[in-house]
């Protein structure tokens, strides 16, 4: 048994060393500016029905991209992670923070010494957090109340990315990506507080899209 394990280990390491040079690994860092159209329905606040949410969201994120390409064959893998700021129009402009990530597999149809370009099928998520205060007026009462609101937007999406890398040297270059996503689902939840009393809010995310352009610098190994 020991001889079998040793033989298998030697064969595995030999294969890995033989084909390691077939893979090209690129790390990219830059700016991504996702734009979303969002629709959420079945809203509830402590069991009471709420109106649907139909809005947009714009993000400005620091992006980190990883891409692995098999040079002889073209099969490729890609992953992204973004962190930054978000704004939305929910009865007024709201500002918050967000994090997004995705992973995909695809095919690099250009694999030259200077240029790599591929098309990827992607699955991703996007999570945004908002906190703001509204003035609330109640019919028949002259006093204005402060309404403190926290909202969290979570979406799951599927789509495609067209990604390219242009290298000035063997390692250093520029990269860019243009992606589109269809929102499969998700949710909006949060709280609304007035005079020390809080109520829970929730909606079910229901479709629409995300447009994701990204540009930055890259290092290839």
VOLOVEX-300723 format. One line per field, with one value per residue: residue number from 1; x, y, z of N, C-alpha, C, O in turn. Coordinates in Angstrom, 2 decimals. Last residue first. Example, Ala and Ser with C-alpha at 12.3 -4.5 7.8 and 13.67 -1.06 7.14 Angstrom:
2
resi: c(2;1) .
n_c1: c(12.85;13.19) .
n_c2: c(-2.25;-5.69) .
n_c3: c(7.08;7.80) .
ca_c1: c(13.67;12.30) .
ca_c2: c(-1.06;-4.50) .
ca_c3: c(7.14;7.80) .
c_c1: c(12.90;13.20) .
c_c2: c(0.03;-3.30) .
c_c3: c(7.87;7.80) .
o_c1: c(13.41;14.24) .
o_c2: c(1.14;-3.32) .
o_c3: c(8.04;8.46) .
# end
This chain:
221
resi: c(221;220;219;218;217;216;215;214;213;212;211;210;209;208;207;206;205;204;203;202;201;200;199;198;197;196;195;194;193;192;191;190;189;188;187;186;185;184;183;182;181;180;179;178;177;176;175;174;173;172;171;170;169;168;167;166;165;164;163;162;161;160;159;158;157;156;155;154;153;152;151;150;149;148;147;146;145;144;143;142;141;140;139;138;137;136;135;134;133;132;131;130;129;128;127;126;125;124;123;122;121;120;119;118;117;116;115;114;113;112;111;110;109;108;107;106;105;104;103;102;101;100;99;98;97;96;95;94;93;92;91;90;89;88;87;86;85;84;83;82;81;80;79;78;77;76;75;74;73;72;71;70;69;68;67;66;65;64;63;62;61;60;59;58;57;56;55;54;53;52;51;50;49;48;47;46;45;44;43;42;41;40;39;38;37;36;35;34;33;32;31;30;29;28;27;26;25;24;23;22;21;20;19;18;17;16;15;14;13;12;11;10;9;8;7;6;5;4;3;2;1) .
n_c1: c(1.29;0.47;-1.35;-3.03;-5.37;-8.72;-12.30;-15.65;-19.23;-22.12;-25.53;-28.19;-31.88;-34.94;-36.20;-37.22;-36.89;-39.30;-38.90;-39.46;-38.86;-39.90;-39.78;-39.26;-39.39;-38.28;-39.57;-39.08;-37.42;-37.39;-35.06;-34.79;-34.31;-34.85;-33.38;-33.34;-32.87;-31.62;-30.93;-28.52;-25.73;-22.80;-19.61;-16.47;-13.18;-9.63;-6.23;-2.77;0.33;3.26;4.71;5.97;4.44;1.88;-0.95;-4.34;-7.15;-10.75;-13.96;-17.30;-19.51;-22.98;-25.09;-27.08;-27.39;-28.95;-28.84;-29.94;-29.92;-31.14;-31.77;-33.01;-34.20;-35.98;-37.84;-38.97;-41.95;-43.52;-46.84;-49.49;-51.72;-53.27;-51.09;-47.68;-44.54;-41.17;-38.07;-35.60;-32.25;-30.43;-28.40;-27.83;-25.84;-25.81;-24.41;-24.60;-23.20;-23.13;-21.78;-21.11;-19.24;-17.01;-14.61;-11.40;-8.11;-4.87;-1.90;0.80;0.87;-2.60;-5.33;-8.73;-10.68;-11.20;-14.24;-15.24;-16.83;-16.92;-18.18;-18.29;-19.41;-19.55;-20.74;-21.29;-22.94;-24.81;-27.37;-30.20;-32.37;-35.87;-37.29;-34.56;-32.07;-28.72;-25.23;-22.32;-18.80;-17.01;-15.53;-15.49;-14.00;-14.22;-12.79;-12.63;-11.02;-11.00;-9.64;-7.56;-5.41;-2.91;-3.54;-5.99;-6.10;-7.65;-7.93;-9.36;-9.65;-11.02;-12.00;-13.82;-16.78;-19.69;-22.99;-26.46;-29.73;-33.25;-36.54;-39.30;-40.96;-44.49;-45.79;-46.70;-48.98;-48.02;-46.22;-44.20;-44.37;-43.52;-43.81;-43.94;-40.90;-38.51;-36.19;-33.59;-30.83;-27.47;-24.13;-20.76;-17.86;-14.58;-11.12;-8.55;-6.43;-5.88;-3.77;-3.59;-1.83;-1.91;-0.71;1.34;3.09;2.04;2.51;4.68;3.96;1.80;3.07;4.73;2.85;1.59;3.70;4.33;1.91;1.84;4.09;3.26;1.01;2.24;3.90;1.95;0.83) .
n_c2: c(35.73;39.14;41.81;44.87;47.55;48.18;48.19;47.11;47.26;45.65;45.80;43.74;43.62;41.83;39.99;40.56;40.09;40.72;42.61;43.90;45.35;45.73;48.59;50.03;52.98;55.47;57.11;54.72;52.81;50.03;47.71;45.09;43.67;42.26;39.53;37.24;36.40;36.72;39.21;38.85;40.84;41.48;43.15;43.61;44.49;44.73;45.45;45.89;44.67;42.67;40.39;40.98;44.17;44.89;42.95;43.02;41.01;40.97;39.47;39.50;37.55;36.87;35.50;35.77;36.64;37.78;40.51;42.42;45.37;46.66;49.61;51.47;54.63;56.68;59.45;62.00;63.90;67.00;68.02;68.22;65.78;65.16;62.72;62.98;62.98;62.34;62.48;59.87;58.81;55.72;53.31;50.34;48.03;45.28;42.70;40.37;37.53;35.37;33.53;33.53;32.45;34.42;34.72;36.41;37.09;38.32;39.34;38.70;36.09;34.98;33.92;34.21;32.77;31.15;30.32;29.70;30.24;32.29;34.25;37.26;39.84;42.88;45.16;48.63;51.40;54.39;56.85;57.76;60.18;59.31;56.95;55.68;55.24;54.70;53.98;52.64;51.78;48.72;45.93;42.78;40.14;37.45;34.94;32.44;30.14;28.36;26.61;26.55;24.78;26.04;27.68;28.02;30.65;32.43;35.45;37.65;41.02;43.38;46.81;49.19;50.65;52.20;51.70;52.38;51.25;52.02;50.52;49.70;47.90;47.93;48.75;46.24;44.90;43.90;42.43;44.31;44.97;43.65;43.20;41.91;42.85;44.77;45.36;47.36;47.73;48.85;49.07;49.04;49.71;49.12;49.49;47.20;44.49;41.04;38.39;35.38;32.57;29.92;26.64;25.07;24.65;22.38;19.93;18.86;19.11;17.32;14.90;14.66;14.49;12.04;10.19;10.37;9.45;6.81;5.78;6.06;4.38;1.93;1.56;1.21;-1.20) .
n_c3: c(-14.74;-15.09;-13.85;-14.83;-14.20;-15.50;-15.58;-16.25;-16.25;-15.99;-15.33;-14.37;-14.31;-13.30;-10.38;-7.57;-4.07;-1.68;1.34;4.63;7.85;11.24;13.33;16.57;18.53;18.95;17.10;14.65;12.16;10.14;8.68;6.18;2.84;-0.22;-2.11;-4.90;-8.39;-10.86;-13.06;-15.50;-16.44;-18.33;-18.67;-19.78;-18.80;-19.18;-18.30;-19.16;-17.71;-17.11;-18.13;-20.51;-21.27;-21.93;-22.67;-22.20;-21.81;-21.54;-21.42;-21.15;-19.20;-18.45;-15.88;-12.93;-9.41;-6.49;-4.16;-1.48;0.34;3.32;5.18;7.83;8.84;11.00;10.87;12.90;12.35;12.85;13.83;13.20;12.22;10.07;8.79;9.57;8.06;8.48;6.94;7.19;7.08;6.39;5.03;3.14;1.44;-0.87;-2.65;-5.20;-6.94;-9.91;-12.57;-16.11;-18.82;-20.78;-23.27;-23.62;-24.61;-24.40;-26.02;-26.40;-27.32;-27.45;-27.57;-27.87;-26.62;-23.77;-22.28;-18.85;-15.71;-12.70;-10.00;-7.99;-5.72;-3.82;-1.42;-0.43;1.24;0.33;-0.08;-2.03;-3.29;-3.21;-3.31;-3.86;-5.79;-4.56;-4.55;-2.96;-2.84;-2.30;-3.79;-5.53;-7.19;-9.55;-11.63;-14.17;-16.37;-19.53;-22.29;-24.15;-24.76;-24.22;-21.85;-19.65;-17.35;-14.85;-13.13;-10.82;-9.74;-7.72;-7.55;-5.85;-7.28;-7.25;-8.51;-8.53;-9.11;-9.37;-8.82;-7.33;-4.92;-4.08;-0.79;1.65;4.07;7.37;8.89;9.39;6.18;2.96;-0.58;-3.09;-4.90;-6.67;-9.17;-10.54;-12.55;-11.95;-12.81;-11.60;-12.27;-11.02;-11.32;-10.31;-11.03;-11.82;-12.48;-14.29;-15.38;-17.57;-18.04;-18.93;-16.90;-15.73;-16.84;-15.39;-12.74;-12.70;-13.33;-11.07;-9.04;-9.77;-9.63;-6.91;-5.82;-6.76;-5.45;-2.77;-2.77;-3.38;-1.19;0.80;0.00) .
ca_c1: c(2.36;0.33;-0.07;-2.96;-4.05;-7.65;-11.03;-14.48;-17.96;-20.89;-24.54;-27.01;-30.54;-34.23;-35.74;-37.94;-36.32;-38.68;-39.43;-38.92;-39.28;-39.12;-40.58;-38.75;-40.04;-37.76;-39.82;-39.65;-37.55;-37.80;-35.89;-34.30;-34.82;-34.59;-34.33;-32.71;-33.65;-32.45;-31.15;-29.96;-26.33;-24.23;-20.48;-17.81;-14.25;-10.96;-7.33;-4.09;-0.53;2.43;3.87;5.56;5.60;2.97;0.30;-3.30;-5.91;-9.51;-12.80;-16.28;-18.48;-21.75;-24.90;-26.35;-27.54;-28.21;-29.27;-29.16;-30.30;-30.10;-32.18;-31.88;-34.40;-34.66;-37.96;-37.79;-41.22;-42.76;-45.46;-48.58;-50.73;-53.96;-52.29;-48.91;-45.68;-42.49;-39.05;-36.65;-33.34;-30.79;-28.90;-28.19;-26.38;-25.69;-25.02;-24.36;-24.07;-22.64;-22.79;-20.84;-20.55;-17.26;-16.02;-12.28;-9.50;-5.77;-3.34;0.44;1.88;-1.30;-4.31;-7.47;-10.54;-10.38;-13.27;-15.46;-15.98;-17.40;-17.28;-18.82;-18.49;-20.05;-19.74;-21.66;-21.77;-24.45;-25.97;-29.66;-31.06;-34.77;-37.97;-35.71;-33.16;-29.97;-26.32;-23.50;-19.94;-17.05;-15.92;-15.55;-14.45;-14.12;-13.47;-12.55;-11.81;-10.61;-10.58;-8.42;-6.80;-3.09;-3.11;-5.19;-6.32;-6.77;-8.25;-8.44;-10.03;-9.91;-12.20;-12.47;-16.10;-18.31;-21.92;-25.17;-28.61;-31.93;-35.53;-38.84;-39.80;-43.31;-45.74;-45.98;-48.45;-48.80;-47.40;-44.96;-43.88;-44.26;-43.26;-44.42;-42.34;-38.81;-37.62;-34.08;-32.26;-28.54;-25.42;-22.02;-18.97;-15.77;-12.38;-9.00;-6.99;-6.19;-4.43;-3.60;-2.59;-1.53;-1.67;0.22;3.43;1.88;1.44;4.69;5.12;1.59;2.03;5.32;3.78;0.81;3.00;5.34;2.39;0.78;4.05;4.47;0.85;1.21;4.51;2.85;0.00) .
ca_c2: c(34.85;37.79;41.10;43.41;47.05;48.26;48.48;47.11;47.54;45.73;46.07;44.48;43.33;42.93;40.22;39.93;40.61;39.66;42.44;42.85;45.51;45.01;47.64;49.54;51.73;54.34;57.29;56.02;53.16;51.43;48.17;46.21;43.65;43.53;40.12;37.95;36.55;35.53;38.95;38.82;39.84;41.67;42.06;44.13;43.50;45.30;44.52;46.44;45.13;43.84;40.30;39.61;43.31;45.70;43.02;43.45;41.45;40.99;39.98;39.52;38.59;36.62;36.23;34.93;36.88;36.69;39.93;41.24;44.77;45.82;48.69;50.66;53.43;56.10;58.02;61.44;62.85;66.15;67.68;69.20;66.14;65.60;63.54;62.20;63.79;61.73;63.23;60.58;59.36;57.11;53.81;51.76;48.43;46.71;43.03;41.78;38.12;36.33;33.55;33.98;32.34;33.62;34.89;35.27;37.54;37.22;39.52;40.01;36.52;35.30;33.51;34.84;32.55;32.26;29.95;30.08;29.41;31.76;33.21;36.31;38.79;41.99;44.16;47.35;50.61;53.28;56.45;57.16;59.54;60.21;58.18;55.11;56.20;54.25;54.93;52.46;52.61;50.16;46.55;44.24;40.61;38.87;35.30;33.85;30.39;29.46;26.62;27.72;24.39;25.17;28.27;26.94;30.24;31.29;34.71;36.52;39.97;42.44;45.45;48.69;49.64;52.53;51.40;52.60;51.30;51.75;51.55;49.71;48.75;47.35;48.92;47.45;44.92;44.77;41.75;43.74;45.62;43.54;43.89;41.23;42.80;43.91;45.31;46.43;48.03;47.85;49.77;48.34;50.65;48.60;50.11;48.42;45.37;42.40;39.15;36.83;33.15;31.32;27.54;25.27;25.73;23.67;20.73;18.81;19.87;18.72;15.44;14.71;15.62;13.28;10.40;10.72;10.80;7.74;5.79;6.75;5.80;2.47;1.72;2.34;0.00) .
ca_c3: c(-14.31;-15.58;-13.76;-14.62;-14.57;-14.54;-16.24;-15.36;-16.92;-15.20;-16.37;-13.92;-14.82;-13.95;-11.74;-8.68;-5.32;-2.48;0.00;3.75;6.45;10.23;12.56;15.29;18.14;19.71;18.53;14.95;13.58;10.19;9.79;6.98;4.22;0.44;-1.16;-3.80;-7.16;-10.62;-11.64;-15.26;-15.57;-18.16;-18.25;-19.96;-18.85;-19.19;-18.54;-18.84;-18.79;-16.80;-16.93;-20.28;-21.07;-22.46;-21.93;-23.13;-21.18;-22.31;-20.70;-22.19;-19.24;-19.21;-17.13;-13.87;-10.84;-7.12;-5.43;-1.85;-0.94;2.74;4.13;7.37;8.01;10.71;10.58;12.25;13.06;11.93;14.16;12.63;13.25;11.27;8.57;9.73;8.49;8.34;7.72;6.47;7.90;6.17;6.31;3.20;2.74;-0.60;-1.36;-4.92;-5.93;-8.93;-11.51;-14.75;-18.19;-19.59;-22.96;-23.42;-24.60;-24.02;-25.81;-25.86;-26.35;-28.03;-26.59;-28.25;-28.06;-24.27;-23.31;-20.24;-16.56;-13.97;-10.48;-8.96;-6.12;-4.86;-1.77;-1.03;0.86;1.20;-0.22;-0.81;-3.45;-2.91;-2.89;-3.16;-5.77;-5.14;-4.41;-3.78;-2.49;-2.51;-2.52;-5.52;-5.88;-9.23;-10.40;-13.79;-15.17;-18.65;-21.18;-24.11;-25.01;-25.39;-23.11;-20.21;-18.73;-15.09;-14.35;-11.00;-10.70;-7.79;-8.08;-6.08;-6.47;-7.60;-7.58;-9.17;-8.18;-9.94;-8.69;-8.72;-5.16;-4.73;-2.24;1.24;2.69;6.50;8.38;10.50;7.39;4.22;0.58;-1.87;-4.67;-5.52;-8.86;-9.54;-12.46;-11.82;-12.84;-11.91;-12.09;-11.67;-10.97;-10.97;-10.01;-12.24;-11.42;-14.33;-14.27;-17.45;-17.44;-19.85;-17.83;-15.04;-17.45;-16.85;-13.23;-12.36;-14.23;-12.42;-9.06;-9.67;-10.90;-7.91;-5.52;-7.16;-6.91;-3.24;-2.44;-4.28;-2.51;0.88;0.00) .
c_c1: c(2.37;1.55;-0.30;-1.51;-3.96;-6.33;-9.95;-13.22;-16.82;-19.66;-23.22;-26.04;-29.46;-32.73;-35.10;-37.43;-36.88;-38.18;-38.71;-39.65;-38.71;-39.73;-39.70;-39.72;-39.58;-38.38;-39.41;-40.01;-38.10;-38.09;-36.24;-35.24;-34.22;-35.14;-33.89;-33.77;-32.85;-33.35;-32.12;-30.16;-27.85;-24.81;-21.94;-18.78;-15.58;-11.99;-8.66;-5.13;-1.80;1.59;2.86;4.58;5.08;4.30;1.33;-2.02;-4.93;-8.34;-11.54;-15.07;-17.62;-20.83;-23.59;-26.22;-26.70;-28.45;-28.35;-29.71;-29.38;-30.64;-30.96;-32.41;-33.06;-34.83;-36.59;-37.97;-40.02;-41.92;-44.82;-47.11;-49.70;-53.03;-52.97;-50.10;-46.93;-43.56;-40.44;-37.50;-34.29;-31.97;-29.19;-28.72;-26.62;-26.40;-24.75;-25.12;-23.67;-23.67;-22.27;-22.06;-20.35;-18.74;-16.37;-13.71;-10.40;-7.18;-4.00;-1.02;1.47;-0.34;-2.92;-6.46;-9.34;-10.07;-12.54;-14.34;-16.27;-16.36;-17.83;-17.74;-19.12;-18.98;-20.35;-20.45;-22.20;-23.17;-25.66;-28.23;-30.55;-33.45;-36.94;-36.46;-34.39;-31.00;-27.55;-24.48;-21.10;-18.32;-15.91;-16.05;-14.38;-14.62;-13.22;-13.34;-11.59;-11.57;-10.09;-9.43;-7.75;-4.55;-3.30;-4.81;-5.40;-7.10;-7.19;-8.88;-8.94;-10.37;-10.90;-12.60;-14.64;-17.42;-20.57;-24.08;-27.32;-30.89;-34.26;-37.83;-39.39;-42.19;-44.45;-45.98;-47.81;-48.15;-48.26;-46.28;-44.75;-43.56;-44.15;-43.84;-42.64;-40.30;-37.84;-35.60;-32.87;-29.91;-26.52;-23.24;-20.30;-16.96;-13.51;-10.33;-7.37;-6.76;-4.65;-4.36;-2.45;-2.44;-1.09;-0.77;2.32;2.14;1.26;3.72;5.13;2.73;1.82;4.34;4.40;1.72;2.23;4.69;3.41;1.24;3.00;4.46;2.04;1.04;3.53;3.49;0.87) .
c_c2: c(33.56;36.97;39.66;42.94;45.58;47.79;48.60;47.40;47.63;46.00;46.39;44.60;44.15;42.62;41.56;40.41;39.82;40.26;41.26;42.86;44.36;45.20;47.01;48.55;51.32;53.00;56.08;56.06;54.57;51.76;49.64;46.51;44.82;43.40;41.52;38.52;37.29;35.71;37.79;38.43;39.98;40.54;42.47;42.99;44.21;44.20;45.29;45.35;45.78;44.26;41.44;39.50;41.89;44.94;43.89;43.68;41.82;41.51;39.90;40.21;38.40;37.83;35.88;35.70;35.90;36.80;38.78;40.67;43.59;45.19;47.94;49.67;52.78;54.77;57.50;59.93;62.40;65.17;66.78;68.83;67.07;66.01;63.88;63.13;62.90;62.67;62.67;61.40;60.12;57.50;55.30;52.10;49.94;47.06;44.49;42.13;39.58;36.75;34.47;33.81;32.58;33.61;33.91;35.68;36.32;37.78;38.21;40.11;37.82;35.76;33.75;34.54;33.28;32.00;31.20;29.62;29.77;30.92;32.66;35.32;37.89;40.97;43.26;46.45;49.29;52.60;55.33;56.70;59.05;59.45;59.22;56.26;55.52;55.35;54.35;53.62;52.35;50.80;48.06;44.76;42.12;39.14;36.77;34.09;31.83;29.59;27.59;27.75;25.58;24.92;27.33;27.34;29.07;30.72;33.64;35.75;38.91;41.27;44.67;47.22;49.48;51.69;51.85;52.41;51.46;51.81;51.16;50.85;48.60;48.39;48.31;47.54;46.28;44.84;42.59;43.15;45.19;44.34;43.78;41.86;42.07;44.00;44.32;46.51;46.95;48.49;48.72;49.27;49.96;49.47;49.44;48.90;46.69;43.21;40.57;37.38;34.66;31.98;28.93;26.31;25.98;24.83;22.09;19.80;19.94;19.59;16.93;15.32;15.78;14.50;11.71;11.02;11.26;9.18;6.79;6.87;6.61;3.97;2.32;2.63;1.26) .
c_c3: c(-15.13;-15.20;-14.15;-14.53;-14.19;-15.10;-15.17;-16.18;-15.90;-16.09;-15.66;-15.10;-14.13;-14.04;-12.02;-10.02;-6.51;-3.79;-0.65;2.42;5.64;8.85;11.49;14.65;16.74;19.39;19.35;16.43;13.73;11.64;9.60;8.11;4.99;1.85;-0.76;-2.87;-6.12;-9.41;-11.46;-13.80;-15.58;-17.34;-18.18;-19.69;-19.01;-19.31;-18.51;-19.06;-18.28;-18.00;-16.80;-19.13;-20.85;-22.35;-22.66;-22.35;-22.28;-21.51;-21.56;-21.58;-20.48;-19.12;-17.80;-15.19;-11.66;-8.62;-5.82;-3.14;-1.22;1.46;3.59;6.34;7.70;10.01;10.16;12.10;12.21;12.74;13.10;12.84;12.61;12.40;9.90;9.60;8.51;8.89;7.44;7.45;7.01;7.06;6.13;4.59;2.76;0.70;-1.05;-3.63;-5.73;-7.91;-10.41;-13.84;-16.70;-19.23;-21.85;-23.09;-24.51;-23.98;-25.40;-25.43;-25.67;-26.93;-27.17;-27.16;-28.65;-25.74;-23.77;-21.15;-18.01;-14.68;-11.78;-9.38;-7.16;-5.21;-2.84;-1.23;0.27;0.73;0.77;-1.08;-2.09;-3.03;-2.45;-2.51;-5.17;-5.03;-5.08;-3.53;-3.44;-2.04;-2.70;-4.19;-5.89;-7.81;-10.11;-12.51;-14.74;-17.46;-20.11;-22.98;-25.06;-25.76;-24.31;-21.63;-19.08;-16.47;-14.60;-12.25;-10.79;-8.64;-8.07;-6.45;-6.85;-6.70;-8.14;-8.13;-8.98;-8.83;-9.45;-8.83;-6.62;-4.85;-2.79;-0.28;2.40;5.12;7.46;10.03;8.55;5.30;1.80;-0.61;-3.36;-5.22;-7.72;-9.40;-11.59;-11.97;-12.87;-11.85;-12.44;-11.29;-11.73;-10.43;-10.67;-11.08;-11.92;-13.13;-14.31;-16.41;-17.27;-19.34;-18.84;-15.99;-16.78;-17.46;-14.76;-12.90;-13.98;-13.42;-10.44;-9.77;-10.90;-9.26;-6.54;-6.94;-7.42;-4.76;-2.95;-4.06;-3.50;-0.47;0.00) .
o_c1: c(3.20;2.69;-1.18;-0.59;-4.71;-6.17;-10.22;-13.08;-17.01;-19.10;-23.18;-25.77;-29.75;-32.35;-34.77;-38.12;-36.99;-38.95;-37.63;-40.86;-37.61;-40.95;-38.86;-40.38;-39.51;-37.94;-40.08;-40.67;-37.67;-38.90;-35.49;-36.11;-33.27;-36.30;-32.74;-34.90;-31.82;-34.48;-33.28;-29.61;-28.39;-24.41;-22.27;-18.77;-15.80;-11.73;-8.77;-4.96;-1.89;2.05;1.72;3.71;3.89;5.16;1.63;-1.99;-4.70;-8.50;-11.30;-15.13;-17.26;-21.28;-23.13;-27.12;-25.76;-29.58;-27.15;-30.91;-28.16;-31.70;-29.89;-33.39;-32.09;-35.51;-36.10;-38.20;-40.07;-41.24;-45.48;-46.24;-49.11;-53.47;-53.20;-50.13;-47.20;-43.48;-40.84;-37.62;-33.87;-32.60;-28.29;-29.40;-25.72;-27.43;-23.59;-26.32;-22.56;-24.85;-21.11;-23.20;-19.52;-19.42;-16.08;-13.98;-10.21;-7.42;-3.74;-1.33;1.77;-0.71;-2.15;-6.67;-8.96;-9.29;-13.17;-13.61;-17.40;-15.19;-19.05;-16.55;-20.34;-17.79;-21.53;-19.30;-23.35;-22.42;-26.17;-27.92;-30.47;-33.42;-37.12;-36.29;-35.16;-30.82;-27.44;-24.54;-20.91;-18.88;-14.94;-16.88;-13.34;-15.52;-12.14;-14.42;-10.50;-12.74;-8.89;-10.03;-8.65;-4.89;-3.81;-5.66;-4.20;-8.24;-5.99;-10.06;-7.75;-11.35;-9.83;-13.25;-14.26;-17.31;-20.36;-24.20;-27.10;-31.14;-34.20;-38.22;-39.15;-42.44;-43.46;-46.15;-48.30;-46.92;-49.15;-47.32;-45.90;-42.33;-45.38;-43.42;-41.74;-40.90;-37.40;-36.20;-32.70;-30.13;-26.52;-23.35;-20.89;-17.07;-13.41;-10.64;-6.62;-7.49;-3.71;-5.45;-1.34;-3.66;0.06;-1.58;2.35;1.49;0.41;4.03;5.54;2.49;1.69;4.72;4.59;1.41;2.20;5.06;3.37;0.98;3.25;4.77;1.87;0.94;3.91;3.63;0.58) .
o_c2: c(32.68;37.42;39.00;43.57;45.10;47.64;49.07;46.94;48.17;45.05;47.29;43.61;45.11;41.46;42.32;41.15;38.60;40.86;40.86;43.08;43.90;45.19;47.68;47.77;52.15;51.98;55.70;55.16;55.49;51.09;50.40;45.71;45.45;43.05;41.91;38.05;37.90;35.22;37.87;37.42;41.09;39.39;43.64;41.98;45.29;43.13;46.35;44.45;46.16;44.23;41.20;38.63;41.63;45.04;43.67;44.52;41.03;42.36;38.90;41.39;37.27;38.97;34.74;36.45;35.29;37.04;38.79;40.38;43.74;44.57;48.53;48.97;53.46;53.87;57.84;59.23;62.43;65.55;65.91;69.30;66.72;66.52;63.01;64.19;62.16;63.11;62.55;61.05;60.93;56.66;56.06;51.29;50.72;46.47;44.90;41.89;39.98;36.39;34.36;33.94;31.91;34.63;32.71;36.81;35.33;38.82;37.15;40.91;38.02;35.81;32.80;34.85;33.03;31.11;32.20;28.67;30.12;30.89;32.57;35.52;37.77;41.20;42.92;46.90;48.88;53.14;55.31;56.22;59.81;58.23;59.90;56.53;54.88;56.29;53.59;54.15;51.90;50.45;48.62;44.13;42.70;38.46;37.29;33.52;32.39;29.21;27.63;28.79;25.63;24.86;27.77;27.35;29.12;30.35;33.91;35.43;39.23;40.60;45.19;46.46;49.61;51.96;51.87;52.88;50.77;52.35;50.11;52.01;47.49;49.59;48.17;46.53;47.32;44.85;42.05;43.32;45.63;44.40;43.82;41.16;41.67;45.07;43.17;47.58;45.76;49.64;47.82;50.12;50.27;49.93;49.23;48.74;47.23;42.67;41.21;36.91;35.19;31.95;29.10;26.82;26.99;25.87;22.87;20.46;20.95;20.66;17.71;16.15;16.90;15.44;12.42;11.97;12.40;10.05;7.52;7.92;7.69;4.74;3.12;3.78;2.24) .
o_c3: c(-14.91;-15.31;-13.60;-15.05;-13.34;-16.31;-14.07;-17.31;-14.80;-16.63;-14.82;-15.79;-13.41;-13.87;-11.11;-10.73;-6.47;-4.53;-0.21;2.36;5.92;8.69;10.90;15.34;15.83;19.91;20.31;16.95;13.04;12.29;8.98;8.46;4.53;2.03;-0.95;-2.85;-6.41;-9.40;-11.86;-13.34;-15.65;-17.51;-17.99;-20.39;-18.44;-19.85;-17.89;-19.88;-17.11;-19.14;-16.42;-19.13;-20.99;-23.23;-23.83;-21.45;-23.20;-20.63;-22.23;-21.26;-20.83;-18.99;-17.72;-15.57;-11.16;-9.06;-5.54;-3.24;-1.21;1.48;3.42;6.59;7.36;10.52;9.08;13.08;10.98;13.69;12.52;12.11;11.59;13.43;10.73;10.21;7.56;10.04;6.28;8.63;6.18;7.70;5.77;5.23;2.44;1.03;-0.96;-3.54;-6.07;-7.98;-10.01;-14.28;-16.07;-19.33;-21.94;-22.70;-25.22;-23.37;-25.96;-24.54;-24.49;-25.76;-27.37;-25.99;-29.79;-26.07;-24.14;-20.86;-18.35;-14.32;-11.96;-9.14;-7.21;-5.01;-2.76;-1.21;0.43;-0.08;1.89;-2.17;-1.13;-2.90;-1.44;-1.32;-5.88;-4.26;-6.05;-2.42;-4.57;-1.00;-3.20;-3.54;-6.21;-7.31;-10.39;-12.31;-14.92;-17.53;-19.81;-22.72;-25.90;-26.94;-25.33;-22.52;-18.84;-16.73;-14.56;-12.40;-10.82;-8.32;-8.37;-5.73;-8.02;-5.50;-9.35;-7.00;-9.98;-7.75;-10.08;-8.94;-7.09;-4.88;-2.08;-0.97;2.84;5.01;6.80;10.67;8.68;5.35;1.70;0.31;-2.64;-5.27;-7.80;-9.50;-11.85;-11.57;-13.70;-10.98;-13.48;-10.16;-12.94;-9.25;-11.48;-10.25;-12.38;-12.80;-14.36;-16.54;-16.88;-20.11;-19.55;-15.90;-17.20;-18.46;-15.34;-13.46;-14.93;-14.25;-10.91;-10.50;-11.91;-9.95;-7.00;-7.78;-8.38;-5.30;-3.51;-5.01;-4.36;-0.87;-0.69) .
# end
